[in-house]
Amino acid sequence: MTLPERPTMDMTLLTTAFVMARRGTCSRAQVGCVIALEGRILSTGYNGAPTGMPHCSHPDGLRSNQRPADAPQCETSVHAEANAVAFAARYGVSLDAAVLYTTVTPCVTCAQLIVNAGIERVVCASVYRSTNGVELLLRAGVVVDLLTNQQHVVQTLTLDEQEDVLE
């Protein structure tokens, strides 16, 4: 019996972020996040309305990747990364030196939370329409890697090349 190729820990945790994304309740986008330390999951999150509030609904029907960069953002949904950090804070789970896996590169507000939570590395599967969050992470010394499902290739970004890679 031959076993299939064993996925890397990065691929395993990023795949888990995609599973979490399916729980997202915003009609514009479904984003998932997993925060892990040494390969063990500490917290997860997905985007959606705050606890106890109705799910957000957008009548234009346009997904995030179809909207212009200057279009107004959803003002109801909490981002997946923010939900994962908030859950950890609520239950006293330290995220210091952790790795955050997300289906989409973080926005600037989530990047600020990531830096202040002590997360040292962010692994992303795709690029958000604004790259300001990635730039903030890089300036703060957080390692940012793009990992594609198809190629299983990690590309570590630097400030000098991030604009070329993320376009």
Residue frames relative to the residue before (quaternion, step in Angstrom):
aa qw qx qy qz dx dy dz
M 1.0000 0.0000 0.0000 0.0000 0.00 0.00 0.00
T 0.1864 -0.7774 0.5950 0.0831 3.53 -0.83 1.02
L 0.3323 -0.7434 0.5508 0.1835 3.54 -0.82 1.03
P 0.5178 -0.6141 0.4772 0.3564 3.60 -1.09 0.61
E 0.6618 -0.4967 0.3707 0.4218 3.55 -1.25 0.42
R 0.4059 -0.7210 0.5140 0.2264 3.55 -0.85 1.02
P 0.4023 -0.7211 0.4995 0.2619 3.60 -0.76 0.98
T 0.5478 -0.5826 0.4772 0.3644 3.55 -1.20 0.52
M 0.6321 -0.5159 0.3998 0.4177 3.56 -1.25 0.29
D 0.6078 0.5456 -0.3559 0.4541 3.60 1.03 -0.72
M 0.6777 0.4769 -0.3008 0.4720 3.61 0.87 -0.90
T 0.6289 0.5404 -0.3350 0.4475 3.60 0.98 -0.78
L 0.7211 0.4365 -0.2552 0.4737 3.58 0.82 -0.97
L 0.6268 0.5106 -0.3443 0.4774 3.60 1.06 -0.61
T 0.6165 0.5282 -0.3392 0.4753 3.59 1.05 -0.71
T 0.6253 0.5252 -0.3266 0.4759 3.58 1.06 -0.75
A 0.6120 0.5342 -0.3455 0.4697 3.61 1.06 -0.70
F 0.6426 0.5095 -0.3238 0.4718 3.61 1.02 -0.72
V 0.6176 0.5199 -0.3413 0.4816 3.59 1.07 -0.66
M 0.6493 0.5049 -0.3131 0.4748 3.59 0.96 -0.84
A 0.6025 0.5789 -0.3569 0.4178 3.62 1.02 -0.74
R 0.6099 0.5747 -0.3532 0.4159 3.58 1.06 -0.66
R 0.6210 0.5346 -0.3307 0.4682 3.60 1.25 -0.34
G 0.4609 0.7134 -0.4314 0.3041 3.62 1.24 -0.34
T 0.2506 -0.8139 0.5154 0.0953 3.56 -0.95 0.92
C 0.5076 0.6149 -0.4448 0.4079 3.61 1.22 0.21
S 0.4356 -0.7216 0.4725 0.2574 3.59 -0.83 0.94
R 0.6240 0.5515 -0.3434 0.4342 3.62 1.21 -0.24
A 0.8120 -0.0594 0.0858 0.5743 3.59 0.97 -0.73
Q 0.1695 -0.7324 0.6445 0.1397 3.53 -1.26 0.45
V 0.0178 0.7997 -0.5936 0.0879 3.53 -0.52 1.26
G 0.1178 -0.7991 0.5874 0.0495 3.55 -1.02 0.83
C 0.1178 -0.7908 0.6004 0.0173 3.53 -1.22 0.62
V 0.0460 -0.7497 0.6597 0.0234 3.54 -1.17 0.74
I 0.1207 -0.7626 0.6308 0.0773 3.57 -0.99 0.84
A 0.0024 -0.8235 0.5630 -0.0698 3.56 -0.72 1.12
L 0.1625 -0.7353 0.6476 0.1166 3.50 -1.34 0.41
E 0.8387 -0.0587 -0.0210 0.5411 3.54 -0.73 1.14
G 0.7355 -0.4525 0.2241 0.4517 3.56 0.95 0.92
R 0.6364 0.5025 -0.3305 0.4830 3.60 1.26 0.02
I 0.4459 -0.7166 0.4744 0.2501 3.56 -0.81 1.02
L 0.2140 -0.7779 0.5841 0.0889 3.55 -0.91 1.06
S 0.7945 -0.0746 0.1099 0.5925 3.57 1.01 -0.86
T 0.1359 -0.7646 0.6229 0.0945 3.54 -1.27 0.49
G 0.0001 -0.7993 0.6007 0.0172 3.55 -1.25 0.30
Y 0.0662 -0.7485 0.6557 0.0738 3.49 -1.33 0.32
N 0.5436 -0.6409 0.4230 0.3390 3.57 -1.15 0.46
G 0.3119 0.7292 -0.5676 0.2211 3.52 -1.10 0.77
A 0.7182 -0.4360 0.3273 0.4324 3.51 -1.36 0.14
P 0.6094 -0.5395 0.4194 0.4021 3.60 -1.17 0.49
T 0.6849 -0.5049 0.3448 0.3963 3.56 -1.18 0.65
G 0.8283 0.2247 -0.1888 0.4773 3.54 -0.91 0.98
M 0.6367 0.5054 -0.3363 0.4755 3.60 1.24 -0.14
P 0.5829 -0.5788 0.4165 0.3896 3.60 -1.14 0.49
H 0.5957 -0.5644 0.4361 0.3694 3.55 -1.20 0.64
C 0.4625 -0.6745 0.4910 0.3002 3.56 -1.08 0.67
S 0.0901 -0.7800 0.6191 0.0157 3.51 -1.11 0.80
H 0.1475 -0.7999 0.5803 0.0419 3.54 -0.90 0.96
P 0.3789 -0.7829 0.4469 0.2092 3.57 -0.39 1.21
D 0.5930 0.5861 -0.3882 0.3926 3.63 1.11 -0.46
G 0.3510 -0.7888 0.4467 0.2346 3.57 1.25 -0.34
L 0.5229 0.6480 -0.4174 0.3640 3.59 1.22 0.04
R 0.3996 -0.6903 0.5541 0.2384 3.55 -0.95 0.92
S 0.6971 -0.4898 0.3225 0.4125 3.60 -1.21 0.44
N 0.7079 0.4646 -0.2788 0.4531 3.59 0.88 -0.86
Q 0.6456 0.4998 -0.3217 0.4796 3.62 1.27 -0.11
R 0.6211 0.5671 -0.3292 0.4293 3.58 1.25 -0.32
P 0.5357 -0.6086 0.4612 0.3604 3.59 -1.09 0.61
A 0.6462 -0.5575 0.3629 0.3741 3.58 -1.15 0.64
D 0.7316 0.4150 -0.2446 0.4823 3.61 1.06 -0.66
A 0.4045 0.7087 -0.4835 0.3168 3.62 1.23 0.18
P 0.5574 -0.6076 0.4283 0.3698 3.60 -1.04 0.64
Q 0.4362 -0.6927 0.5161 0.2518 3.53 -1.10 0.79
C 0.6100 -0.5068 0.4480 0.4127 3.52 -1.31 0.27
E 0.2330 -0.7986 0.5418 0.1196 3.59 -0.83 0.96
T 0.6138 0.5455 -0.3503 0.4506 3.58 1.26 0.16
S 0.7152 0.4964 -0.2555 0.4204 3.54 0.78 -1.08
V 0.2933 -0.6993 0.6263 0.1807 3.53 -1.12 0.83
H 0.4760 -0.6982 0.4550 0.2809 3.58 -0.83 0.97
A 0.6586 -0.5443 0.3656 0.3692 3.54 -1.21 0.65
E 0.6669 0.5038 -0.3067 0.4555 3.59 0.90 -0.92
A 0.6540 0.5056 -0.3117 0.4686 3.59 0.97 -0.86
N 0.6443 0.5161 -0.3241 0.4620 3.60 0.99 -0.78
A 0.6578 0.5038 -0.3154 0.4626 3.59 0.97 -0.79
V 0.6550 0.4877 -0.3083 0.4879 3.61 0.98 -0.82
A 0.6549 0.5168 -0.3149 0.4528 3.62 0.94 -0.86
F 0.6356 0.5219 -0.3363 0.4589 3.60 0.96 -0.81
A 0.6541 0.5085 -0.3147 0.4632 3.58 0.92 -0.90
A 0.6549 0.5097 -0.3103 0.4638 3.59 0.94 -0.87
R 0.6517 0.5433 -0.3154 0.4251 3.57 0.91 -0.91
Y 0.7851 0.3104 -0.1462 0.5157 3.56 1.03 -0.82
G 0.5609 -0.6693 0.3626 0.3255 3.58 1.23 0.45
V 0.4163 0.6933 -0.4814 0.3381 3.59 1.06 0.68
S 0.3339 -0.7489 0.5393 0.1919 3.59 -0.63 1.11
L 0.2160 -0.7764 0.5821 0.1080 3.56 -1.00 0.88
D 0.3319 0.7681 -0.4874 0.2496 3.57 1.29 0.19
A 0.8492 0.0977 -0.1356 0.5009 3.57 -0.90 1.08
A 0.4470 0.7071 -0.4427 0.3229 3.60 1.24 0.26
V 0.3634 -0.6747 0.5932 0.2468 3.52 -1.42 0.13
L 0.2020 -0.7714 0.5953 0.0989 3.57 -0.92 0.96
Y 0.1478 -0.7690 0.6196 0.0539 3.56 -0.90 1.03
T 0.0663 0.8117 -0.5745 0.0818 3.57 -0.76 1.01
T 0.5321 -0.6505 0.4444 0.3101 3.53 -1.11 0.69
V 0.7773 0.1668 -0.0811 0.6012 3.60 1.21 -0.48
T 0.5688 -0.5896 0.4311 0.3780 3.62 -1.00 0.71
P 0.5350 -0.6701 0.4139 0.3056 3.61 -0.94 0.85
C 0.4870 -0.6035 0.5404 0.3264 3.53 -1.27 0.51
V 0.7019 -0.4782 0.3139 0.4244 3.58 -1.25 0.20
T 0.6451 0.5174 -0.3338 0.4523 3.63 0.97 -0.74
C 0.6657 0.4730 -0.3048 0.4901 3.60 0.95 -0.81
A 0.6027 0.5535 -0.3544 0.4525 3.59 1.07 -0.69
Q 0.6248 0.5320 -0.3365 0.4619 3.59 1.01 -0.77
L 0.6515 0.5069 -0.3076 0.4733 3.60 0.97 -0.86
I 0.6347 0.5422 -0.3195 0.4484 3.57 0.98 -0.89
V 0.6591 0.5021 -0.3053 0.4693 3.58 0.89 -0.93
N 0.7233 0.4529 -0.2575 0.4532 3.59 0.78 -1.01
A 0.6297 0.5212 -0.3403 0.4648 3.62 1.17 -0.40
G 0.5104 -0.6728 0.4062 0.3492 3.61 1.25 -0.21
I 0.3686 0.7226 -0.4996 0.3039 3.58 1.24 0.32
E 0.2996 -0.8149 0.4804 0.1242 3.58 -0.77 1.07
R 0.8005 0.1387 -0.0551 0.5805 3.59 1.16 -0.49
V 0.1192 -0.7672 0.6274 0.0596 3.55 -1.11 0.77
V 0.1145 -0.7763 0.6188 0.0360 3.56 -0.86 1.04
C 0.0693 -0.8217 0.5647 -0.0332 3.57 -0.67 1.17
A 0.3785 -0.7284 0.5286 0.2163 3.56 -1.19 0.62
S 0.8036 0.0369 -0.0057 0.5941 3.60 1.08 -0.63
V 0.5142 -0.6701 0.4674 0.2611 3.53 -1.33 0.35
Y 0.4165 -0.6875 0.5506 0.2252 3.56 -0.95 1.02
R 0.6528 -0.5599 0.3431 0.3777 3.58 -1.14 0.57
S 0.7323 0.2656 -0.1973 0.5952 3.60 1.19 -0.45
T 0.2581 -0.7910 0.5380 0.1352 3.58 -0.88 0.91
N 0.3202 0.7744 -0.4903 0.2396 3.60 1.23 0.30
G 0.6322 0.5447 -0.3333 0.4387 3.59 1.04 -0.73
V 0.6474 0.5049 -0.3146 0.4765 3.57 0.98 -0.84
E 0.6390 0.5253 -0.3300 0.4548 3.58 0.94 -0.84
L 0.6491 0.5073 -0.3196 0.4682 3.61 0.93 -0.85
L 0.6424 0.5235 -0.3275 0.4539 3.60 0.91 -0.87
L 0.6763 0.4950 -0.2943 0.4593 3.57 0.87 -0.93
R 0.6456 0.5117 -0.3232 0.4657 3.60 0.96 -0.82
A 0.6942 0.4651 -0.2685 0.4792 3.60 1.11 -0.69
G 0.5716 -0.6298 0.3714 0.3723 3.60 1.24 0.02
V 0.4539 0.6547 -0.4734 0.3758 3.59 1.22 0.30
V 0.4042 -0.6928 0.5409 0.2530 3.58 -0.92 0.90
V 0.0812 -0.7867 0.6113 0.0287 3.59 -0.87 0.96
D 0.0468 -0.7968 0.6021 -0.0208 3.54 -0.76 1.14
L 0.2412 -0.7099 0.6398 0.1691 3.54 -1.15 0.74
L 0.0259 -0.7975 0.6019 -0.0306 3.57 -0.74 1.05
T 0.1762 -0.8126 0.5485 0.0880 3.56 -0.51 1.12
N 0.5447 -0.6326 0.4527 0.3132 3.55 -1.02 0.84
Q 0.6873 0.5156 -0.2939 0.4188 3.54 0.88 -0.95
Q 0.8036 0.3218 -0.1460 0.4790 3.56 0.84 -0.94
H 0.2645 -0.7768 0.5203 0.2363 3.61 1.20 -0.39
V 0.4598 0.6779 -0.4343 0.3748 3.56 1.11 0.73
V 0.2454 -0.7496 0.5979 0.1431 3.53 -0.95 0.90
Q 0.0513 -0.7692 0.6365 0.0231 3.55 -0.96 0.92
T 0.2304 -0.7760 0.5761 0.1134 3.56 -0.50 1.21
L 0.3079 -0.7731 0.5334 0.1514 3.55 -0.79 1.07
T 0.1478 -0.7405 0.6452 0.1163 3.52 -1.27 0.52
L 0.6579 -0.5042 0.3674 0.4218 3.58 -1.20 0.34
D 0.6582 0.5364 -0.3163 0.4231 3.59 0.96 -0.82
E 0.8055 0.3035 -0.1476 0.4871 3.58 0.90 -0.83
Q 0.4423 0.7359 -0.4470 0.2509 3.60 1.17 -0.20
E 0.6357 0.5244 -0.3504 0.4451 3.62 0.97 -0.68
D 0.6552 0.5115 -0.3136 0.4591 3.60 0.97 -0.82
V 0.6986 0.4823 -0.2699 0.4544 3.58 0.89 -0.93
L 0.7490 0.4425 -0.2306 0.4359 3.59 0.88 -0.91
E 0.5394 0.6319 -0.4149 0.3710 3.62 1.17 -0.11
